[in-house]
């Protein structure tokens, strides 16, 4: 699970990131509202921990913009020292899923994160689609043109990352971080996994979906999108 923490207090941010990392989450961060909004808009996160009082753009405005026109349904937990009923109601009105008042115990934050993630995952069946490729994340089943495909554990991780970002390019560095975090193996192991994935999802079918973008990374396209890939 990947979490974005937007918090301008460096000590609080460090403590949250270290604790969530210990709990097995992949954590990205931003220390001002504009940077946080940009990350939330262009990257995929399973949940956002959002401070209310931020430089440049406050937490209310970030939440409102993400929810505007249904652009993002990512769960949001709002952090703030404001504890009045009106403050909490305003947070829920702009689209927050939960509201945690500072100071708080890190164990309580994790409990809130787990509860919000359970609610969001049970409310929405998670299915990714690119062209005739379909990945049911809950059932962990991949189909192309109606045919069930069997992937390796690494293949499932790679495919999910590429499908979530499609048709954008996912860099080699991002994929290596996803698979091995800060300890990638020696040699070009990623290329071998990409080759194996390509054999499964593309080779039996007339139109390739998985493209290599030289010098940049890899992308999944729907068979119609073209340009800059082979």
N, C-alpha and C positions, 0 to 999 in steps of 0.2 A: 504494500500500500504506500502511495506517495502523498505526502502532506506538504502544503505550502504554509509557512508561518510568516505573517506580516506583522512586525513588531519593531518599534523604534528604540526601545530600551535594550541596550546591548547585553546587559547582564541577564535580563529576563529571557531574551531571545536565545542566548547561549545555553541557559539552563533547560529551556524547552527542547531545543534541538538535541542536546546531549541525552536527555531523558527519553525522548521519542526514538532516538537512534538505538538506545539500549533495549527498547521494546520491539525493535525490528522494523520500524518504519523508515522509509527513505524520505529525507526532509530537505526541502529547498527553503530559502528565506529571502525576505526583502525588508529594508528598514525605512522605507517611505511609501506613501500611498501610490504614487505614480508608478514606481518600479513594481510594486506588488500587483497593481491592476494589469500591467503589461504581462507579467509572468502568468497570472491567472487566465488571461485571455488567449495566450499563444501556446501554453503548455497544458498537458493533462495532469490533473491532480484528483485524488480520491476525496480529499477534504481540505478545507482552508481554515486555519486558525488566524483570526483577524482582530488586531487591536483596534479600538475605536478612535483614540486620539493619535493621529499620524500626521507627519509633515506632508505638505503639498495637497493631498486628498485624504479626507478622513474615512474611517471605516464605514460609516453610513453611506457615503457616496460610492465607495468601491462596491459595496453590496448591492446598492440600487442599480449601478451600471451593469453588473454581472447578471442581474435578474431581468434587466430591461429586455422586453420582447422575447423572453424565454431563451436568451442567448446561452445561459449557463445554469445547470441544475446542481452543480457541485455543492455538497453540504458545507455550511459555514458555521463555525463556532466563534462568536464575538467575545472578545476580552475587553474589560473596561473597569475603571475605578468607580464609574457612575452606577449607583445601585437603586435609583428611584424607579417606581413603577413606570413612569412616563418614558424613562430612558430604555427600559427593557421592551416596552411596547413599541417604541420607535424602531428598535433593532429588529423585532419580529416583523414589523410592517414593511421594512425594506427588503426582507427576505432571509434573515438569519434563521438558522435551524436550532441554535441553542445560544445561551448567554451566560458567561461565567464572570463573576465579579472578582476583581483583584483585592487583596492578595488571595491566591488559591494554592492548594497543594497540587503538585505535578501528578500525583496518583489520581486525583479527582479529574484533572484534565484528560488523562488517558481513559478513565472510565466514561467520561462524556463523549470522547472521540469514538470509542467502541460502540456506545449506545446509538449515536447518530449514524454511524456506518451500518449498523445492523438494520436500522429503520430504512435507510435509503436503499440498501441492497434488497430488502424484502419488498419494497414498494415498486421497484422497477426491475423487470427481467433484462439482464445485461446481454445484449446481442450486438455484435459488430458486423458490418457488411461492407464489402468493397466489390463492386461488380457482382459476379455470381459466387463470390466467396463469402461464407457466413460462419461466424464463430460465436457459439453460445457459451459465454463465459461460465455460467452457473453449471451447466451440464458438462462443460469442457469437451464440446464436440465441434469439430470443424467440418463443414461441407463445402464442396465446390460443384456447381451444376447438379446438386442433389446427391452427390457421391460423398460418403463419409470418408474422411482422411484421418490417418493415424500419424501423429507427430511425436517427436521426442519431447521430454520435459523442457529442454532448452528451446525447441522449436515452438512450443506453445507460448513461451515468454516473448520470443522474438516476434512472432506473428501478432500477438496482442499489441505490442508496442508499435509495430508498423501500421496496423489497422487503425489504431486510435489516432495516429497522426496523418493518415492518408488524406490527400495525396502529397503531403509535405515530405521533405527529405528528413530522415533521422540519421544523425551523424554516427560514425563508428564509435566515437567516444561515449555518446549517450547509450548506445547498445551495450558496449563493454561495461559501462557503469551499472546498467540494469542487471547484467548477468553475474558480474564478479565484483561489483562495488569498487573498492580501492585496491584489489589484488588480482588483476588480470593475469592469465597464464602466459607463459612465454610463447613466442611465435604467433602466427596469424590464425589463431583458433576460430575467431569470429567468422572468417571467410569460409572455413569448413562447415560451420553451422548454417551459414547463409546458403551455401551450395546444397546442403542436405535439405533445407527447407524448400528451396527452389525445385528440387527433384520431386518433392511430394505435391506441392500446390500448383506447379506450372507444367512439368514435363508431360503429364498425361493429357493436357488440354491444349487446344489450338492457339489460344491467346495468352501470352505471358502477363502476369500481374506484378511480379517482383522485379524491380529494376535497380541496377547499380548506377549511381550518379558519381562519376569518377571525380575523386578529390573531395567529395562531400559526404557520401554515405549511401543509404538505400531508401527506397520508397516503394509503396504499393499503389498502383493505379488501376483504374477500372477497365482498362483495355481501350478506352477512348482517349484519355489524357495522354499527351505525347510530349516529347521534348527533354533533352538533356539526360537521357537515361538509356541503358541497354540491358 
